[in-house]
């Protein structure tokens, strides 16, 4: 292979400069609103192509601010670039036309120009012009041509063609043959305007005279300057094999889908040779000048002549393949004949659309109006026809849509108002689908975050708060925490808490509680007293840091809980002038006699005010007892002669708090033979309404006391009946008539009967007649017994059996005795303790003081 007349980078630059001078400035061809320029290949970096800023009418000073740029696919080489300072399109890297455009014909670079604010898109085409930078080359520098000596004059022998990557006039233009006396050269033109040479026998060959002939074949292109390549041909004269193979036709055409698998039969070639034996056996092969791409894609079976598919076809790369197949017999002096096979590829929808995000403006404000441009999207399908037509759409249920601005260019815009609190981020699926059958599609996901604006006010977790604080709390202690949420984010969701102005019992609310503005923790600024203030409410405000700020209020109810910080206070009996409360007790008092009631109050509430009474000190613990719930002081037994006449008692009142608090009262009881007719100076004590209010335990006390009283009354009746039955038996032994003797006969009704009876009770002087259950006597007057309720037992629910004796001085109306069928009357007065457990006024007997 020969070299051209020029070489080196300096000569290439001179040739490019000469080309520009001859061709003139780059052409600009407006076509369908596009700009078209022409530039020769192999220019150095920085070579001028066009002034885009001037041609597009753009302000050069704003190109950088508007991000004027060339949009290209990912991974594509950037041959051209734009200078943002002057708007000039220049060569960014060397352009090799033969590398950029493998196929012949016009070589175009399609540029997409994008400028923002406002968004504008321009399409520019740059034609790469070929320069003569390649010399013709032969497949081999030397090859052998065998010619039978029997070849007739005018016989033609096709030679290997030279290849030149350049196109047009820069490709192979003609061939030359070195002078010789046997062969001439004829240049033929194919249908595609390519040239090939044939040797023509001009004089008969004589192998015995000259067995080998050497000629030099030169291929010349039409460029300026002219380039050439040479090959040495060794012509060997063979003995006669006077018949050459012949194809059915010189040229074949076949169509093949581009997705045909390897091994597919392309065409079955057939050539015939009239010779016999080895001279008639034909072998098929590619001709010497078959390009490497053809040899990669196709394979020729030497014996059968089948052309098979070897590689993977691509319609988008080349839609036509031209194969040159030769047939040669196996005899001596075999001559090869050639045929041409044109393989036309049929386009198959084998390329899915490509989606490119040209420009993305994210994040988007949630108050952006409908129609706001989010992104510019370009789609490309390398197929042709319907297979290359693409439609683009977005997924459902998103507030976005695609609008077509140019062919295969779309803008993604909003269709409605956005709400970041509902959807903080959108994953928009963009589907590009072609019109092929079957259709191919490509999905691309665009993540669009939504930025926040302050459009939501804070919201407390509860509509109101109820806080319970124990009284006597330490000042500065945390009492509760309020919390609010703001659906916004960042500073729009940063909340600060404050307490609204107000007054509590005439004092500013700020003197009672404070709040941490960041955390919402509330603190008591003073010690609270349940007895002074039991509840109050405040307004807490939560405000965000947005602009303008938004706020919300909530009511906090603070309830002060009672603590056992008040000891019981004795209200009855109340000593006068520092003296001890004194009470007179008749010596004739029977067990259960109500001496008096100790009453106390407690300023606390609930269990802290539930009072219990106990006898702490006593002269004789076997003589008196105190009811733990009511404070009633009663006798446990009858007085004896040896009992002291003055009894010193100390009663303790204890509340139910933890720890319990208590108070004591000292009582001096004087045992007297008869009670004076004087009123007790232990006056009635009126309790405040809140103390005397009924408690839920009052009902339980009433039921318990009623049950105990009924049981005790029933026991008394049974004992009375048993006693009377025994007396009747005694009467029968003394010859008493049963109808007339119910208790004891008159002869035995002496004072001894009273002494032996345990059921006899002497009512105190000055008392009214009691309601009694009579045991009637039908005989002479005698002693009988009645179950009587004295005035004191009306308050104590105790029943005493009293003798049926003639009326005494204090019994002014003996006719008030009960009838035989009269039942006992049981008092069911409610006994109420202090606060929740105070006894009623009817259960407070009079104690006397001296």
C-alpha positions in Angstrom: 0.0 0.0 0.0 1.4 3.4 -1.0 1.4 6.6 1.0 -0.2 9.9 -0.2 1.8 13.0 -1.2 1.3 14.8 2.1 1.6 13.7 5.8 1.8 15.1 9.3 -0.3 17.4 11.3 1.2 20.6 9.7 0.2 19.4 6.2 -3.3 18.5 7.5 -3.8 22.0 8.9 -2.7 23.6 5.7 -5.1 21.4 3.7 -8.0 22.3 6.1 -7.1 26.1 5.8 -7.0 25.7 2.0 -10.4 24.0 2.1 -11.9 26.8 4.1 -10.5 29.5 1.8 -11.9 27.7 -1.2 -15.3 26.9 0.4 -15.8 30.3 2.0 -17.2 30.9 5.5 -19.5 28.3 7.2 -22.9 28.2 5.6 -26.0 28.9 7.5 -29.1 27.4 6.0 -32.5 28.2 7.7 -34.8 25.3 7.2 -38.1 24.8 9.0 -37.0 27.3 11.7 -33.6 25.6 12.2 -30.1 26.8 11.7 -27.7 24.8 9.6 -23.9 25.2 9.3 -21.2 23.4 7.5 -17.7 22.8 8.9 -14.8 20.6 7.5 -13.5 17.7 9.5 -10.2 17.5 11.3 -10.2 21.1 12.6 -8.2 21.9 15.6 -9.7 22.7 19.0 -11.2 26.2 19.2 -11.8 26.5 15.4 -14.7 28.9 14.7 -18.0 27.4 13.5 -20.7 30.0 13.8 -21.8 33.0 15.9 -25.0 31.5 17.5 -25.6 34.5 19.7 -25.9 36.8 16.6 -27.7 34.2 14.4 -30.3 33.4 17.1 -30.8 37.1 18.1 -29.8 36.5 21.8 -28.3 39.0 24.1 -24.7 37.8 24.5 -24.4 39.4 28.0 -27.2 37.2 29.4 -26.1 33.9 28.0 -24.3 32.8 31.1 -27.1 33.9 33.4 -29.7 32.1 31.3 -27.5 28.9 31.2 -27.2 28.8 27.5 -25.9 25.3 26.7 -25.9 22.4 24.3 -28.0 19.4 25.4 -26.6 16.0 24.5 -27.4 12.5 25.5 -25.5 10.9 28.4 -22.2 9.4 27.2 -22.2 11.2 23.9 -19.1 13.0 22.8 -19.2 16.7 22.7 -17.6 17.7 19.4 -18.8 21.3 19.5 -19.2 23.8 22.3 -20.5 27.3 22.9 -18.5 30.2 24.3 -20.9 31.9 26.8 -19.0 35.2 26.7 -19.5 35.9 22.9 -22.0 33.2 21.8 -19.6 31.6 19.3 -19.9 27.9 18.4 -16.4 26.4 18.2 -14.8 23.0 17.8 -14.4 21.3 21.1 -12.5 18.2 19.9 -11.3 17.0 16.6 -14.1 15.7 14.3 -13.3 12.6 12.2 -16.1 12.4 9.7 -15.3 8.7 9.0 -15.7 8.0 12.7 -18.8 10.1 13.3 -20.7 8.9 10.2 -19.8 5.4 9.3 -22.2 5.3 6.3 -21.6 7.5 3.3 -23.7 10.5 2.3 -24.3 13.7 4.2 -22.8 13.7 7.7 -24.9 15.9 10.1 -24.4 16.7 13.8 -27.8 17.6 15.4 -27.5 20.0 18.3 -30.2 20.9 20.8 -29.6 24.4 22.3 -31.4 25.3 25.6 -31.7 28.6 27.2 -33.7 29.3 30.4 -35.6 32.3 31.9 -37.7 32.0 29.9 -37.2 28.5 28.7 -36.4 28.4 24.9 -35.2 25.5 22.7 -33.4 25.7 19.4 -32.3 23.0 17.0 -29.1 23.4 14.9 -27.6 21.1 12.3 -23.9 21.1 11.5 -22.8 19.3 8.4 -19.3 17.8 8.6 -17.6 18.3 5.3 -15.1 15.7 4.1 -11.5 16.6 3.4 -9.0 14.4 1.6 -7.3 13.0 4.7 -7.1 9.4 3.6 -5.2 7.8 0.8 -6.7 4.8 -1.2 -5.5 1.4 0.1 -5.5 -2.1 -1.3 -6.3 -5.2 0.8 -2.8 -6.5 0.1 0.4 -4.9 -1.1 1.0 -7.8 -3.4 -1.3 -10.5 -4.7 -1.1 -13.2 -7.3 -3.3 -13.4 -10.4 -3.3 -16.7 -12.2 -4.1 -16.5 -15.9 -4.4 -19.5 -18.2 -2.2 -19.4 -21.2 -5.3 -20.3 -23.2 -7.0 -17.1 -22.3 -8.4 -15.4 -25.3 -7.6 -11.8 -26.3 -9.9 -9.4 -24.6 -10.4 -11.6 -21.6 -11.1 -9.5 -18.5 -9.7 -10.2 -15.0 -11.3 -8.2 -12.1 -8.7 -6.8 -9.7 -9.0 -6.1 -6.0 -10.5 -2.7 -5.4 -8.9 0.0 -3.4 -10.7 1.4 -0.4 -10.8 5.1 0.6 -12.8 6.2 3.7 -13.3 9.6 2.2 -16.4 10.3 0.1 -17.3 12.2 -3.0 -14.4 13.4 -5.1 -12.0 12.5 -2.2 -12.8 8.8 -2.7 -11.2 6.5 -5.3 -11.4 8.3 -8.6 -9.4 6.2 -11.1 -6.8 3.4 -11.4 -3.5 3.3 -13.4 -1.4 0.3 -14.6 2.3 0.4 -15.1 3.3 0.0 -18.8 3.5 -3.6 -20.1 3.1 -5.4 -23.4 0.3 -7.9 -22.5 -2.3 -6.2 -20.4 -4.3 -3.0 -20.3 -6.5 -1.5 -17.6 -10.2 -0.5 -17.8 -11.9 1.3 -14.9 -15.6 0.3 -14.3 -18.2 2.1 -12.2 -20.7 0.3 -9.9 -24.2 1.4 -9.3 -23.1 3.2 -6.2 -20.6 5.2 -8.2 -17.7 3.3 -6.7 -14.8 2.4 -9.1 -13.1 -0.9 -9.7 -10.4 -2.0 -12.2 -10.2 -4.9 -14.7 -7.2 -6.3 -16.5 -7.8 -6.8 -20.2 -5.6 -9.3 -22.1 -4.2 -7.5 -25.1 -1.8 -10.1 -26.4 -1.7 -13.9 -26.2 0.2 -15.4 -23.4 2.9 -18.1 -23.8 3.8 -19.8 -20.6 6.9 -21.3 -22.2 8.2 -17.8 -23.1 7.3 -16.0 -19.9 5.7 -17.7 -16.9 5.3 -14.6 -14.7 4.4 -11.0 -15.4 4.7 -8.2 -12.8 2.7 -5.0 -13.0 2.0 -2.1 -10.6 -1.6 -1.0 -10.0 -2.1 2.5 -8.7 -5.4 3.9 -7.2 -5.9 7.6 -7.3 -8.5 9.7 -5.5 -10.0 13.0 -6.7 -9.0 15.2 -3.8 -6.7 18.2 -3.7 -3.9 17.4 -3.2 -4.3 14.0 -4.9 -3.6 10.9 -2.8 -2.8 7.5 -4.1 -2.1 3.9 -3.1 -0.4 1.1 -5.0 -0.4 -2.7 -5.1 2.0 -5.1 -6.9 0.2 -7.7 -9.1 2.1 -11.0 -9.8 0.5 -12.6 -12.9 1.2 -16.3 -13.2 0.5 -18.0 -16.5 -1.0 -21.4 -16.0 -1.8 -24.2 -18.2 -5.2 -24.2 -19.9 -8.3 -24.5 -17.8 -10.4 -23.0 -20.5 -13.8 -22.7 -18.6 -14.5 -20.4 -15.8 -17.5 -20.6 -13.3 -20.5 -18.5 -14.0 -23.2 -17.2 -11.6 -26.9 -17.4 -12.5 -27.0 -13.6 -12.4 -24.4 -10.9 -11.8 -26.3 -9.3 -8.9 -28.7 -10.5 -6.2 -31.0 -8.7 -3.8 -32.4 -10.0 -0.6 -34.4 -8.5 2.4 -33.7 -9.6 5.9 -35.2 -8.4 9.2 -32.6 -6.8 11.5 -33.5 -9.2 14.4 -32.7 -12.3 12.4 -30.7 -14.7 14.6 -27.2 -16.0 13.8 -27.2 -18.9 11.4 -30.1 -17.5 9.3 -29.7 -18.3 5.6 -29.4 -15.1 3.7 -29.2 -16.4 0.1 -28.2 -19.6 -1.7 -25.7 -18.8 -4.5 -25.2 -21.0 -7.4 -22.4 -21.0 -10.0 -21.7 -23.5 -12.7 -18.5 -24.7 -14.5 -18.5 -26.7 -17.7 -15.2 -28.4 -16.9 -15.1 -31.8 -15.3 -13.2 -33.0 -12.3 -11.2 -30.5 -10.3 -11.6 -28.0 -13.0 -15.4 -28.1 -12.5 -15.5 -28.1 -8.6 -16.4 -24.7 -7.4 -15.4 -23.0 -4.1 -17.2 -19.8 -2.9 -15.6 -17.1 -0.8 -15.8 -13.4 -0.2 -13.8 -11.3 -2.6 -10.6 -9.7 -1.4 -12.0 -6.2 -1.0 -15.0 -7.3 1.2 -14.9 -4.8 4.2 -14.2 -6.2 7.7 -17.8 -5.3 8.8 -19.2 -7.6 6.2 -16.9 -10.5 7.2 -18.1 -10.0 10.8 -21.8 -10.2 9.9 -21.9 -12.8 7.2 -20.3 -16.1 6.3 -20.0 -18.0 3.0 -20.0 -21.8 2.9 -17.1 -22.7 0.5 -18.8 -25.8 -0.9 -22.5 -25.1 -0.9 -22.5 -21.4 -1.7 -24.8 -20.5 1.2 -24.5 -17.1 2.6 -25.3 -17.3 6.4 -25.8 -14.6 9.0 -22.9 -14.6 11.5 -23.3 -11.5 13.6 -26.1 -9.3 14.9 -27.6 -6.8 12.5 -28.6 -3.3 13.4 -30.8 -1.3 11.0 -30.1 1.9 12.8 -26.3 1.5 12.1 -26.6 0.4 8.5 -29.7 -0.4 6.5 -27.9 -1.9 3.5 -25.0 -4.3 3.2 -23.2 -5.0 -0.1 -21.5 -8.4 -0.4 -19.1 -9.4 -3.1 -18.8 -13.2 -3.5 -16.4 -14.9 -5.8 -16.6 -18.4 -7.3 -13.5 -20.3 -8.4 -13.0 -23.8 -9.6 -10.3 -26.2 -8.2 -8.6 -26.8 -11.5 -5.3 -25.3 -12.5 -5.3 -21.8 -13.7 -8.6 -21.3 -12.0 -10.2 -17.9 -12.7 -12.5 -16.3 -10.0 -15.8 -14.8 -11.1 -17.7 -12.4 -8.9 -21.2 -11.5 -8.1 -22.8 -8.8 -5.9 -25.4 -9.5 -3.1 -27.3 -6.5 -1.8 -28.8 -7.3 1.7 -31.6 -4.9 2.6 -32.4 -4.8 6.3 -36.0 -4.5 7.5 -36.5 -2.3 10.5 -37.8 -4.1 13.6 -39.0 -2.3 16.7 -36.0 -3.3 18.8 -35.0 0.0 20.4 -37.0 1.3 23.3 -37.4 5.1 23.6 -34.8 6.9 25.6 -35.9 9.5 28.1 -33.6 12.4 29.0 -34.3 15.0 31.7 -32.9 18.1 30.1 -33.7 20.6 32.9 -35.2 20.0 36.3 -36.3 22.8 38.7 -36.8 21.2 42.1 -37.9 21.5 44.8 -41.2 23.2 44.0 -43.1 25.4 46.5 -46.4 23.9 47.7 -48.2 27.2 46.8 -46.9 27.2 43.3 -49.7 28.1 40.9 -50.9 25.5 38.3 -48.9 25.6 35.1 -45.5 26.0 36.8 -42.8 24.3 34.8 -40.9 21.6 36.7 -38.7 19.9 34.1 -37.9 19.7 30.4 -37.9 16.2 29.0 -36.6 14.9 25.7 -37.3 11.5 24.2 -35.5 9.6 21.4 -36.2 6.4 19.6 -33.5 5.1 17.2 -36.0 3.1 15.1 -37.6 4.5 12.0 -41.1 5.0 10.8 -43.9 4.1 13.3 -41.3 2.3 15.3 -39.6 5.6 15.9 -42.7 7.7 16.7 -42.9 8.2 20.5 -45.7 9.3 22.8 -45.0 10.4 26.4 -47.3 10.4 29.4 -47.1 10.6 33.2 -48.5 8.2 35.8 -52.0 8.6 37.2 -53.0 10.3 40.5 -50.3 13.0 40.4 -50.9 16.7 40.0 -48.6 17.0 37.0 -49.0 16.7 33.2 -46.8 16.8 30.1 -47.1 19.5 27.5 -45.4 19.1 24.1 -43.3 22.1 23.0 -41.3 20.6 20.1 -41.3 17.2 18.5 -40.0 14.7 21.1 -39.7 17.5 23.7 -42.0 17.9 26.6 -42.4 20.2 29.6 -43.6 18.8 33.0 -46.0 21.3 34.6 -48.3 21.3 37.7 -52.0 21.0 37.2 -53.3 21.9 40.7 -52.1 23.4 44.0 -49.8 21.2 46.0 -49.9 20.3 49.7 -46.6 19.3 51.3 -48.4 18.2 54.5 -50.4 15.7 52.5 -47.7 14.6 50.1 -44.1 15.9 50.8 -42.6 14.2 47.8 -43.8 13.0 44.4 -42.3 10.1 42.5 -43.5 10.9 39.0 -43.4 8.0 36.6 -42.8 9.2 33.0 -43.6 6.6 30.3 -42.4 6.9 26.8 -44.0 4.5 24.3 -43.3 4.0 20.6 -45.9 3.2 17.9 -44.3 -0.1 16.9 -45.8 -3.6 17.1 -45.4 -4.7 19.7 -44.8 -1.4 21.3 -41.8 -0.8 23.5 -41.8 1.6 26.4 -39.4 3.1 28.8 -40.3 4.4 32.3 -38.3 7.0 34.1 -39.0 8.2 37.6 -38.5 11.8 38.6 -38.5 12.6 42.3 -40.1 16.0 43.0 -39.8 17.3 46.6 -42.3 19.9 47.7 -40.9 22.7 49.8 -42.9 24.0 52.7 -44.8 27.3 53.3 -46.3 28.3 56.6 -50.0 27.4 55.9 -50.8 25.3 59.0 -51.4 26.6 62.5 -50.1 24.6 65.5 -52.5 22.0 66.9 -52.4 20.8 70.5 -52.6 17.0 71.1 -55.6 17.4 73.4 -58.5 19.9 73.3 -57.9 20.7 76.9 -55.6 19.6 79.7 -56.5 18.6 83.3 -53.6 18.7 85.7 -53.7 17.5 89.3 -51.2 19.1 91.7 -50.7 18.1 95.3 -50.9 21.0 97.6 -47.8 22.3 99.4 -45.8 21.7 96.3 -42.3 23.0 96.1 -42.0 26.3 94.1 -40.4 25.8 90.8 -41.5 22.1 90.5 -42.8 20.8 87.1 -46.5 20.2 87.2 -47.3 19.2 83.6 -46.3 19.4 80.0 -48.3 20.6 77.0 -47.4 19.6 73.5 -48.6 20.8 70.1 -47.8 19.7 66.6 -47.4 21.7 63.4 -47.6 19.7 60.1 -45.2 22.2 58.5 -41.5 21.6 58.5 -38.3 23.4 59.5 -38.8 26.9 61.0 -42.5 26.8 60.1 -42.8 23.9 62.5 -40.6 25.4 65.3 -43.0 26.1 68.2 -42.7 28.4 71.1 -45.1 28.2 74.1 -46.4 31.1 76.3 -49.1 31.7 78.9 -51.8 34.2 78.0 -52.4 37.2 80.4 -55.0 36.7 83.1 -55.7 36.8 86.8 -56.2 34.1 89.4 -57.9 35.4 92.6 -56.9 38.9 91.7 -53.2 38.0 91.1 -51.5 37.8 87.6 -51.4 34.3 86.3 -47.7 34.7 85.8 -47.2 34.7 89.6 -48.7 31.2 89.8 -47.2 29.2 86.9 -44.6 29.6 84.2 -43.9 27.7 81.0 -40.7 26.7 79.1 -41.1 28.3 75.7 -39.2 25.5 73.9 -40.4 22.3 75.6 -43.9 23.3 76.9 -43.1 22.1 80.5 -45.1 24.1 83.1 -43.8 25.0 86.5 -45.5 26.1 89.7 -44.0 29.4 91.0 -45.6 29.2 94.4 -46.8 26.6 96.9 -50.5 25.9 96.4 -52.9 25.5 99.3 -56.0 23.3 98.8 -57.8 25.1 101.5 -57.4 28.5 99.8 -57.6 27.6 96.1 -58.9 24.3 94.8 -58.7 24.8 91.0 -58.0 27.4 88.3 -57.4 27.5 84.6 -55.0 29.2 82.3 -54.6 29.7 78.5 -51.5 28.4 76.9 -50.5 29.6 73.4 -48.3 27.8 70.9 -46.9 29.9 68.0 -44.7 28.8 65.1 -41.7 30.6 63.7 -43.1 31.0 60.1 -43.9 34.2 58.3 -46.5 35.3 59.1 -46.6 33.3 62.4 -49.6 31.2 63.2 -50.7 30.2 66.7 -53.3 28.1 68.7 -54.6 28.2 72.3 -55.5 25.5 74.7 -57.1 25.6 78.2 -55.2 24.0 81.0 -57.3 23.1 84.1 -55.2 22.8 87.3 -56.8 21.0 90.2 -55.2 21.2 93.6 -55.2 17.9 95.5 -55.7 17.8 99.2 -52.8 16.7 101.5 -53.1 15.7 105.0 -51.8 19.0 106.4 -54.6 19.8 108.9 -55.1 18.0 112.2 -58.6 17.3 113.5 -60.1 20.1 115.6 -62.3 19.1 118.6 -65.5 21.1 118.5 -67.5 19.3 121.2 -67.0 19.2 124.1 -65.3 22.6 124.2 -63.5 23.4 127.5 -64.4 26.8 129.0 -61.7 29.0 130.4 -59.1 26.3 130.0 -61.0 23.9 132.2 -61.7 20.2 131.5 -65.1 19.2 130.1 -67.1 17.6 132.8 -70.1 15.3 132.6 -72.4 13.7 135.2 -73.1 10.0 135.0 -75.8 8.4 137.1 -74.4 5.5 139.1 -77.5 3.6 138.1 -76.5 3.7 134.4 -76.5 0.4 132.8 -74.2 -1.0 130.1 -74.5 0.9 126.9 -75.5 4.1 128.6 -74.7 7.1 126.3 -72.5 9.4 128.3 -71.9 11.9 125.5 -70.4 12.3 122.0 -67.0 13.7 121.1 -67.2 15.7 117.8 -64.4 17.0 115.7 -63.9 18.5 112.3 -61.0 18.3 109.8 -60.3 21.0 107.2 -58.9 18.4 104.7 -61.1 16.4 102.3 -61.6 12.8 101.4 -59.8 10.2 103.4 -57.7 12.9 105.0 -60.9 14.1 106.8 -62.2 10.7 107.7 -62.1 10.7 111.5 -61.8 7.8 114.0 -62.1 8.0 117.8 -60.4 5.9 120.4 -60.0 6.0 124.2 -56.4 6.9 124.8 -56.4 7.1 128.6 -59.0 6.2 131.2 -59.2 5.7 135.0 -60.8 2.3 134.2 -60.7 1.0 130.7 -63.3 -1.6 131.6 -65.9 1.0 132.3 -66.2 3.2 129.2 -65.8 2.8 125.5 -65.8 5.2 122.5 -67.4 4.4 119.2 -64.6 4.6 116.6 -66.8 6.2 113.9 -69.3 8.4 115.8 -67.3 9.3 118.9 -70.1 8.2 121.2 -68.9 7.6 124.8 -70.9 4.7 126.4 -70.6 2.6 129.5 -69.4 -1.0 129.2 -70.8 -2.2 132.5 -72.7 -1.1 135.5 -71.0 0.9 138.1 -69.8 -0.9 141.2 -69.4 0.3 144.7 -65.7 0.3 144.5 -65.6 2.4 141.3 -64.2 5.8 141.7 -66.7 8.6 141.6 -64.5 10.7 139.3 -63.3 9.1 136.1 -60.6 10.8 134.0 -60.8 10.1 130.2 -58.6 11.2 127.3 -60.2 10.7 123.8 -58.0 10.8 120.7 -59.4 11.8 117.3 -57.3 10.6 114.3 -57.9 11.3 110.6 -57.3 8.8 107.8 -54.4 10.6 106.1 -50.9 9.3 105.6 -49.3 10.1 107.9 -52.3 10.4 110.2 -52.8 13.5 112.3 -54.6 13.5 115.6 -56.1 15.6 118.5 -57.1 14.7 122.0 -59.7 16.0 124.5 -59.8 15.3 128.2 -63.1 14.5 130.0 -63.9 14.4 133.6 -66.9 12.2 134.5 -68.5 12.5 137.9 -70.6 9.6 139.0 -73.7 10.8 141.0 -76.6 9.1 142.6 -79.2 11.4 141.0 -79.0 13.6 138.0 -79.8 17.3 138.6 -82.6 18.9 136.4 -80.2 21.2 134.7 -79.4 21.5 131.0 -76.0 20.8 129.7 -73.9 23.8 129.0 -72.4 21.7 126.1 -74.5 23.6 123.5 -75.3 22.3 120.1 -72.6 22.7 117.5 -73.7 23.7 114.1 -71.4 22.4 111.3 -70.8 24.2 108.1 -72.8 23.0 105.1 -69.8 21.4 103.4 -68.9 19.5 106.6 -72.5 18.3 107.3 -73.0 17.1 103.8 -73.8 13.5 103.5 -71.2 11.0 102.5 -71.5 7.8 100.5 -70.5 5.9 103.6 -73.5 7.2 105.6 -75.8 4.6 104.0 -73.4 1.8 105.0 -73.3 3.1 108.6 -77.1 3.3 108.8 -77.5 -0.2 107.5 -74.8 -1.5 109.9 -76.2 0.2 113.0 -79.8 -0.8 112.1 -78.7 -4.5 111.7 -76.8 -4.4 115.0 -79.8 -2.8 116.8 -82.2 -5.3 115.4 -80.0 -8.2 116.4 -79.6 -6.8 119.9 -83.4 -6.3 120.2 -84.1 -9.8 119.1 -81.7 -11.2 121.7 -83.4 -9.1 124.4 -86.8 -10.4 123.4 -85.6 -14.0 123.4 -84.0 -13.6 126.8 -87.2 -12.0 128.2 -89.3 -14.9 126.8 -87.0 -17.5 128.4 -87.1 -15.6 131.7 -90.8 -15.3 131.8 -91.2 -19.1 131.0 -88.9 -19.9 133.9 -91.0 -17.6 136.2 -94.2 -19.4 135.1 -92.8 -22.7 136.2 -91.9 -21.2 139.6 -95.5 -19.9 139.9 -96.9 -23.4 139.2 -94.7 -24.7 142.1 -96.2 -22.0 144.4 -99.8 -22.8 143.4 -100.2 -19.7 141.3 -102.9 -19.7 138.8 -101.3 -19.5 135.3 -103.8 -17.2 133.8 -103.2 -14.7 136.5 -99.5 -15.0 136.9 -97.4 -13.9 134.0 -94.2 -12.9 135.8 -94.1 -13.5 139.5 -97.0 -13.6 142.1 -97.7 -10.7 144.3 -96.5 -12.5 147.3 -93.1 -12.8 145.8 -93.1 -9.4 144.1 -90.6 -7.8 146.4 -87.6 -5.8 146.0 -85.7 -9.1 145.7 -87.2 -9.5 142.3 -85.5 -6.4 141.2 -82.3 -7.4 142.6 -82.2 -10.8 140.9 -83.3 -9.5 137.5 -80.5 -8.4 135.2 -82.9 -6.7 132.9 -84.1 -4.1 135.4 -83.1 -0.5 134.5 -83.9 2.6 136.4 -84.7 5.6 134.2 -82.9 8.7 135.1 -84.8 11.4 136.9 -86.5 14.0 134.9 -87.0 11.7 131.8 -90.2 11.2 130.0 -92.1 8.0 129.9 -90.6 5.4 127.5 -92.4 3.3 125.0 -92.6 -0.2 126.5 -93.6 -3.7 125.6 -95.9 -4.8 128.5 -96.3 -8.3 129.8 -99.9 -8.1 130.9 -101.0 -9.4 134.3 -104.5 -10.6 134.8 -104.3 -11.2 138.6 -103.5 -9.1 141.6 -101.1 -6.3 141.1 -97.6 -7.6 140.9 -94.3 -7.0 139.3 -94.0 -7.5 135.6 -91.4 -6.4 133.1 -91.4 -4.2 130.0 -88.9 -3.8 127.3 -88.5 0.0 127.2 -86.6 2.5 125.1 -85.6 5.4 127.2 -84.7 8.8 125.8 -81.0 8.0 125.9 -81.6 4.7 124.0 -83.3 6.7 121.3 -80.0 8.2 120.6 -77.8 5.2 121.2 -80.0 2.5 119.6 -79.6 0.5 122.8 -82.7 -1.1 124.5 -83.1 -1.5 128.2 -85.6 -3.7 130.1 -87.2 -1.6 132.8 -89.5 -2.7 135.6 -93.2 -2.1 135.6 -93.4 -0.3 138.9 -95.8 2.3 140.0 -95.2 5.6 138.5 -92.6 7.6 140.2 -92.2 11.3 140.5 -90.6 11.6 137.2 -93.3 9.5 135.5 -96.1 11.9 135.3 -98.3 9.9 132.9 -98.4 6.2 133.8 -101.1 5.8 131.1 -98.5 5.9 128.5 -97.6 2.3 128.9 -97.5 0.3 125.8 -100.3 -2.0 124.7 -99.5 -5.7 124.6 -99.4 -5.6 120.8 -97.1 -2.6 120.6 -93.8 -3.2 118.9 -90.5 -1.8 119.9 -89.5 1.4 118.1 -85.9 1.3 116.8 -84.2 4.6 116.1 -82.7 4.8 112.7 -81.1 8.2 112.9 -78.2 8.6 110.4 -74.9 8.9 112.2 -72.5 11.1 110.1 -68.7 11.5 110.8 -66.8 14.7 110.6 -66.8 16.1 107.0 -67.7 12.9 105.4 -68.1 11.1 108.7 -69.6 13.6 111.2 -72.6 12.6 113.4 -75.9 14.5 113.0 -77.1 16.9 115.7 -79.5 14.4 117.1 -76.6 12.2 118.2 -74.8 14.9 120.3 -75.8 14.4 123.9 -75.3 17.2 126.4 -72.3 17.1 128.6 -72.2 19.2 131.7 -69.4 21.4 132.9 -68.8 22.9 136.3 
